[in-house]
């Protein structure tokens, strides 16, 4: 999941500099789509 110090979104493969940025992206972009429903993984 991480490449060259970056983390990738598991839903759209966007790249982020750290897990905090990834978490913000998922909350903003993917949380309303239902993709995270029932997913209890921690980023």
N, C-alpha and C positions, 0 to 999 in steps of 0.2 A: 504493500500500500504506500510506502514512502520511497521516493526517488530523489536523490540529490538534496536531501534535507527538506523535501516537500511531502505533503500528504495529498492523496487523491480522494475525491468524493466517490463513495461506492455506488452512487446513483447516476452520476453524469460524467465522472472522470475529470472534473475540473480540478486544477491543482492549487494548493494553498501552502503558505509558508509554515503553518503550524496547525495543531489540532484545534486551537481556539478559533482561528479563522474558518476552518472547516466546519466547526460546530455552528458558528454564526450563519454560514452559507446554508447549511442543512435546515436550520430553524427558519431562515428567511425564504428559501426557495422550495424546499421539499416537504416541510412539515404540513402544509395545507393539502398536499397531493395524496395523502394517505399512505405513502410509501413507508413511513416510520411506524405505522400502527402496529403495536405488538413487538416492536424491535426494542429490546432493552440493552443493547450494546452501549458501552461508554466510549466516547471518542477521546 
